[in-house]
Amino acid sequence: MKIIQLTSLFLLMVSCSKNTDKIHPEKQNLTESVYTSVTIQPDSLYQVHAIVAGILYKNLVEEGDIILKGDALLQIENNTPKLNTENAKLSLELAQENYNGNAAVLRGIKDEIIAANLTYKNDSVNYFRQKNLWNKNIGSKVEYDTKRLNYQLSSNNLQLLQSKYNRTKNELQTTVKQARNNYQSSLINTKDFTIKSTINGKIYALYKEPGEIVATTEPLATIGSATKFIIKMLVDEVDIVKIIKNQKVIINLDAYNGSIFTGKVSKIYPKKDERNQTFTVEALFDEAPKTLYPGLSGEANIIISNKKNVLTIPKEYLINDNKVKTDDGLITITTGLQNMEFIEITSGISENTSIYKPE
């Protein structure tokens, strides 16, 4: 009698277990989405590099500071460039003084030209007066030749001084231009030692302390937007063809556990990362959390499509992607939309079909 009771109890338990695994397809609204990991990153994020090597003299900002485009961030030791700039400035000032200052070289030549011009006029008057007398057979040949020679010499001297003036003027102008170019070049070199921001943003990291060696290949700081943040997602290559701009994104951040945020796809990077076989997709928040930091992580679902009132079964009841177990054995079905839990059935079974969970 006890054996019969135990057998009946066992059969009842097996029957209940089988009934638990038997379900019927149900109609419901179905949303298909692509699951991705999420990392938060400030917009316009970039690493600051120096274009000259040297020793870091001073950090002019601190981590967390809000900065404007053109603000000085770091200062590298620049004693030699400073001296070069000062010397170039002195050379420029001297060249300008020689050209048009109180002690101008040209002024002295001008004075010589004025004196030579007076001499030329005087010798010219004397020569032509003596020539007129000589034409009238008045005066001596020696006196006439002397006046003519003085006239020619003063004329030549005036021409030489005028040529000297023009030549000196051109040389001084060239010297001023060269000195100005050297000075501007030295100013540029000096500016290279002061590193400035290229954006309005925030200092997220500083990597060097004063006294440390600065190399052009090493980043000195990280800067990005202080207010605008990007949702970076890694999408598997199998799913990337389903992603388009402006698709809705549902975001869950670890730092805001239990809170759901929404956004839209804003950018799809076309190059695949060969290391992890994924593509990078960016999205923007519809309404961002009040506080965000670079590197915050979480997960997201990119909504691919929505269907209303479709026949579905749990994905765990699917066998080999296109079959289900029924009272009549394995039946081939056609599937459609799917998400993490359910899959759409477009043909093969109905709401009245009993299906069983695979063992």
Steps between C-alpha positions, in 0.01 A plus 500: 500500500781739588680414176186586296466835685865591441469412132189716464676791675802470267279498189314804631828688557623413149166609355516831689858553386403440136198729532728771640719478187199515265385841379298657220624778272376842607431822316676810628681815392860415412802725487824394334819657629877462487671465836829687551739602772521874574778739595438869564746745345507881479449647156815632325721299734868522407845457650729801519853462359795736488667577168834563673691286750632633827432519873153581634525830682146536630145368468290812454171316563368227728291192431133596494561859388269649239703658220444709187650460156847656497556476877856409601518153655864412555833681482820327390842639594596745226803698619691460174205599278436800726860618460478446125181705492656783699805503272276498192302790644816700563619432145166618364510818707855574384407440135199731531712765672757485222228531242283779635611590851685801642837346416391382157776411255294644216486839667879529487504411131224753437714770662789400273273519197384849598862618533600328176204658322609848615851432379365369171289814446793728586738310271233499230462881515876554497547257213235644270612856581859409414380317189319812376815706557714241325264501203569874480876435525509644849700324771759222493466141385623372837236692688230367265617138535514535878140625518383221267679233706352627827154497342540141378637384835216658699245353257650153535519535878131599518401202287709265716342633818150460355580142398647438846182638657272271294721197557526565875126557522430162333753324724350654814147408390614143441670492839182624670291234321745225593513617863119513514473148356756369749313665784164359390656157456648514849160607638341195337770278650432655840126438462573134428615469861161622626236235431147634448154351471337466160143474639269627772483215748626337816831357621440131566858389563856633539780250449818694586634681803736802491858387450412193295630450148255585222512299176299576189370143491353501851163656592510776758127540567154389393237760410138465394164670509372588846132476410452273200558124538506221244363148553756267342374150416677195358278314252577150375565468128195274470273782619666810353303476173179552700614830649408834342508859621227630731399156630383512859740381770403382848789552745562360845808635679660316790539829688124559473379151576126471442478818292430475128620767254423540134697631204540478124774358279707794372801344328612164363873445451559298181829339604491171688724446800687186401595422860146442626310482168268786591395835356476821702162674506431833672175630645387820671278521809148634460540626854833426666544422870591798712853374569717305257866402499721357226515123516161435662379165369176315453294329235258604231247368254475657157140468383496352150124456443160461670203278416160491665287193577731237353508127585801423720665223698792513745830452318591216735226288338663525158689199363773547238374853426194380299321214682281449808393189687123441492254217574550399135879499528746755357340761277692742277404863551584836342626772732517877477574775748676409825642646817695361792205287626239450228489425129222564247334199331372583152391147394500134606303517828210692650382622839335165558817295442652348811879523496753350737830621635795303360662267752 
